[in-house]
Amino acid sequence: MPKRLTDEELSELKVWLTDQQINPNKMHREFSDAVPVANLLKKLYPKLIDLHNYPPRNNTQLKLNNWETLNFKALGKIGLQQTKSMLQKLATGTPGAIELLLYDIKMQSKAKQSDRIDDQEQAWSENDDIIAVNVSKKIGDAIVQVPQKMILYSIYENAIRESQAKDSYLNAANQKIAHLENILKLKAERIEELCAQLAKVSVRSLIKQHNFENSSPKSLLNFDNIENETNSKNIDY
C-alpha cells in the first residue's frame, strides 16, 4: 500500500485541486488513466507536455502504458519519478496512490513558484534602477514599516512614453484594419450585384433561345415568303 496522506494534507490537496478546476471527488474514477494528470501538468509545465502522447484509455494495460509514458517524459524530469509498482497502483486505481502523486505535484509546483519569486527578487536587487524603501502603512491599529520597490521617475516617464507610442501604433493599425474591412465589404457587395446581373442576362438568353427553338415551321415559312416578296418588288421597281 502507498503512503497515506494525513487529513490535513488531503484537505490542502482538495483546495488546490479546486483551484486548478479539478473536481477532487472524481479522483478515483477518472485518474486511473494518466490523461487528467497530463492535462494538469500541461498547465503547470506547458513545454513539457504534448497531450497527443496521452490518448484516453479504458483497458488497464493501456492505462499503464500512458502512465509509463508520462513517467518517462514528464514526471522524471520534474523530480517525481515513479516506481513500476507505483505506476501499477495508479493504473489500477489503488486507493491513496493518486492522492499521493497529486500532493507531490502540488508541492513541486509551489516550490517552482517560490523559486520564480526568489529569482525576481534577485533581479530587483541587482538592478541599480530599482531601490527598496520602507513606507509606513496602517495594519489594523498599528503603524508598521513595509518595504516597497521604487524606480526613478525618469524611468517611469520613459515607460509611459513607450506605452503611448504603442497605443498610437495600435490605434493606427486598427483604423487600417477597419478601412480594409470596409473595402472588402464594398467589393463583396459589388460582386454580389454583378452576379445578380449576370444571372438575369443568362435567364433572358435562355428564354430567347427557348422561344426560337419552339417557333412553328409555318412562322418561319411566312417569314421566308415575306422576304421573297420584298425582293421581287425591289426587282420590279
C-alpha positions as CSV (number, residue, x, y, z in Angstrom):
1,M,0.0,0.0,0.0
2,P,1.3,3.5,-0.8
3,K,1.9,6.0,1.9
4,R,-1.3,7.7,3.1
5,L,-1.8,11.4,3.3
6,T,-2.9,12.9,6.6
7,D,-6.4,14.5,6.8
8,E,-4.8,17.9,6.8
9,E,-2.8,17.1,3.6
10,L,-5.9,15.7,2.0
11,S,-7.8,18.9,2.8
12,E,-4.9,21.0,1.3
13,L,-4.9,18.8,-1.8
14,K,-8.7,19.2,-2.3
15,V,-8.4,23.0,-2.1
16,W,-5.5,23.1,-4.5
17,L,-7.3,20.8,-7.0
18,T,-10.4,23.0,-6.8
19,D,-8.1,26.0,-7.6
20,Q,-6.9,24.0,-10.7
21,Q,-10.6,23.5,-11.7
22,I,-10.4,19.8,-10.9
23,N,-13.2,18.0,-9.0
24,P,-11.5,16.3,-6.1
25,N,-14.4,13.9,-5.7
26,K,-13.7,12.2,-9.1
27,M,-10.0,11.3,-8.4
28,H,-10.5,7.6,-8.1
29,R,-13.0,7.3,-11.0
30,E,-11.1,9.4,-13.6
31,F,-7.5,9.5,-12.5
32,S,-6.7,5.8,-13.0
33,D,-5.7,6.9,-16.5
34,A,-2.8,9.4,-16.8
35,V,-4.7,11.8,-19.1
36,P,-6.1,14.1,-16.3
37,V,-2.7,14.3,-14.7
38,A,-1.2,15.1,-18.1
39,N,-3.7,17.9,-18.6
40,L,-2.8,19.2,-15.1
41,L,0.9,19.1,-15.9
42,K,0.2,20.9,-19.2
43,K,-1.0,23.9,-17.2
44,L,2.0,23.8,-14.8
45,Y,4.7,22.9,-17.3
46,P,3.4,23.8,-20.8
47,K,6.6,23.0,-22.7
48,L,7.0,19.6,-21.0
49,I,3.7,18.0,-22.1
50,D,2.4,17.0,-25.5
51,L,-1.2,15.9,-25.0
52,H,-1.1,13.8,-28.2
53,N,1.1,11.3,-26.4
54,Y,-1.8,10.5,-24.0
55,P,-4.9,9.2,-25.7
56,P,-7.8,8.2,-23.3
57,R,-7.7,4.5,-22.4
58,N,-10.1,2.1,-20.8
59,N,-8.0,-1.1,-20.6
60,T,-5.8,-1.4,-17.6
61,Q,-2.7,-2.3,-19.6
62,L,-3.2,0.6,-21.9
63,K,-3.7,2.9,-18.9
64,L,-0.4,1.6,-17.6
65,N,1.2,2.4,-21.0
66,N,0.0,6.0,-20.6
67,W,1.4,6.2,-17.1
68,E,4.8,4.8,-18.2
69,T,4.9,7.4,-21.0
70,L,4.1,10.3,-18.5
71,N,6.6,8.9,-16.1
72,F,9.4,8.9,-18.7
73,K,8.5,12.2,-20.5
74,A,7.4,14.4,-17.6
75,L,7.4,13.1,-14.0
76,G,11.0,12.1,-14.1
77,K,12.0,15.5,-15.5
78,I,10.4,17.4,-12.6
79,G,11.9,15.1,-9.9
80,L,8.8,12.9,-9.4
81,Q,10.0,9.6,-11.0
82,Q,7.6,6.8,-10.0
83,T,8.4,3.2,-9.5
84,K,6.9,0.4,-11.6
85,S,5.0,-0.7,-8.6
86,M,3.5,2.8,-8.1
87,L,2.6,3.0,-11.8
88,Q,0.7,-0.2,-11.5
89,K,-1.2,1.1,-8.4
90,L,-2.0,4.3,-10.3
91,A,-3.3,2.4,-13.4
92,T,-5.5,0.1,-11.2
93,G,-6.8,2.9,-9.1
94,T,-5.4,1.7,-5.8
95,P,-6.8,4.0,-3.0
96,G,-4.2,6.5,-1.9
97,A,-1.9,6.3,-4.9
98,I,-3.3,9.2,-7.0
99,E,-3.7,11.4,-3.9
100,L,0.0,10.9,-3.0
101,L,1.1,11.7,-6.6
102,L,-1.1,14.8,-6.9
103,Y,0.1,16.0,-3.5
104,D,3.7,15.7,-4.7
105,I,2.8,17.6,-7.8
106,K,1.2,20.3,-5.7
107,M,4.3,20.7,-3.5
108,Q,6.6,20.7,-6.6
109,S,4.5,23.4,-8.2
110,K,4.7,25.6,-5.1
111,A,8.4,25.1,-4.9
112,K,8.8,26.1,-8.5
113,Q,6.6,29.2,-7.9
114,S,8.7,30.1,-4.9
115,D,11.9,29.8,-6.9
116,R,10.5,32.1,-9.6
117,I,9.7,34.8,-6.9
118,D,13.2,34.4,-5.5
119,D,14.7,34.9,-9.0
120,Q,12.6,38.0,-9.4
121,E,13.8,39.4,-6.0
122,Q,17.4,38.7,-7.1
123,A,16.9,40.5,-10.3
124,W,15.5,43.5,-8.4
125,S,18.4,43.5,-6.0
126,E,20.9,43.5,-8.9
127,N,19.1,46.4,-10.8
128,D,20.5,49.8,-9.8
129,D,17.4,51.5,-11.2
130,I,15.2,49.8,-8.6
131,I,15.6,50.6,-4.9
132,A,13.8,49.4,-1.8
133,V,12.4,51.9,0.8
134,N,10.4,51.4,3.9
135,V,7.0,53.1,3.9
136,S,4.6,53.4,6.8
137,K,1.3,51.6,6.5
138,K,-1.5,51.1,8.9
139,I,-2.4,47.5,9.5
140,G,-5.2,47.1,12.0
141,D,-4.5,49.6,14.8
142,A,-0.7,49.6,14.3
143,I,1.6,51.5,12.0
144,V,4.3,49.3,10.6
145,Q,7.2,49.8,8.2
146,V,6.7,47.9,4.9
147,P,9.4,47.6,2.3
148,Q,8.4,48.8,-1.1
149,K,10.1,48.7,-4.5
150,M,10.6,52.1,-6.2
151,I,12.1,53.3,-9.5
152,L,13.4,56.6,-10.8
153,Y,10.7,59.0,-12.1
154,S,12.6,59.3,-15.4
155,I,12.3,55.5,-15.9
156,Y,8.5,55.8,-15.3
157,E,8.3,58.7,-17.8
158,N,10.1,56.6,-20.5
159,A,7.8,53.7,-19.8
160,I,4.7,56.0,-20.2
161,R,6.1,57.4,-23.5
162,E,6.7,53.9,-24.8
163,S,3.2,52.8,-23.8
164,Q,1.7,55.8,-25.5
165,A,3.7,55.2,-28.7
166,K,2.5,51.6,-28.7
167,D,-1.1,52.7,-28.2
168,S,-0.8,55.1,-31.1
169,Y,0.6,52.4,-33.3
170,L,-2.3,50.0,-32.3
171,N,-4.9,52.7,-33.0
172,A,-3.4,53.4,-36.4
173,A,-3.3,49.7,-37.1
174,N,-7.0,49.3,-36.0
175,Q,-8.0,52.1,-38.3
176,K,-6.3,50.5,-41.3
177,I,-7.9,47.2,-40.4
178,A,-11.3,48.9,-40.3
179,H,-10.7,50.6,-43.6
180,L,-9.6,47.3,-45.3
181,E,-12.7,45.5,-43.9
182,N,-14.9,48.3,-45.3
183,I,-13.3,47.9,-48.7
184,L,-13.8,44.1,-48.6
185,K,-17.4,44.6,-47.7
186,L,-17.9,47.0,-50.6
187,K,-16.2,44.6,-53.0
188,A,-18.3,41.7,-51.8
189,E,-21.5,43.8,-52.3
190,R,-20.3,44.7,-55.9
191,I,-19.5,41.1,-56.7
192,E,-23.0,40.1,-55.4
193,E,-24.6,42.8,-57.6
194,L,-22.7,41.7,-60.7
195,C,-23.6,38.1,-60.1
196,A,-27.2,39.1,-59.9
197,Q,-27.0,41.0,-63.2
198,L,-25.2,38.1,-64.9
199,A,-27.9,35.7,-63.7
200,K,-30.6,38.0,-65.2
201,V,-28.7,38.1,-68.6
202,S,-28.4,34.3,-68.6
203,V,-32.1,33.9,-67.9
204,R,-33.0,36.2,-70.8
205,S,-30.7,34.4,-73.1
206,L,-32.2,31.1,-72.2
207,I,-35.7,32.4,-72.7
208,K,-34.8,33.8,-76.2
209,Q,-33.2,30.5,-77.2
210,H,-36.2,28.6,-75.9
211,N,-38.6,30.8,-77.9
212,F,-36.6,30.4,-81.0
213,E,-36.3,26.7,-80.8
214,N,-40.1,26.4,-80.2
215,S,-41.1,28.7,-83.1
216,S,-43.5,26.9,-85.6
217,P,-42.3,26.0,-89.2
218,K,-45.2,27.9,-90.6
219,S,-44.0,31.1,-89.0
220,L,-40.6,30.5,-90.5
221,L,-42.2,29.9,-93.9
222,N,-44.2,33.1,-93.7
223,F,-41.0,34.9,-92.9
224,D,-39.3,33.5,-96.0
225,N,-42.3,34.4,-98.2
226,I,-42.3,38.0,-96.9
227,E,-38.6,38.2,-97.6
228,N,-39.1,36.8,-101.2
229,E,-41.9,39.2,-102.0
230,T,-39.8,42.1,-100.8
231,N,-37.0,41.1,-103.0
232,S,-39.4,40.7,-106.0
233,K,-40.8,44.2,-105.6
234,N,-37.4,45.6,-105.4
235,I,-36.6,43.9,-108.8
236,D,-39.7,45.2,-110.5
237,Y,-39.0,48.6,-109.4
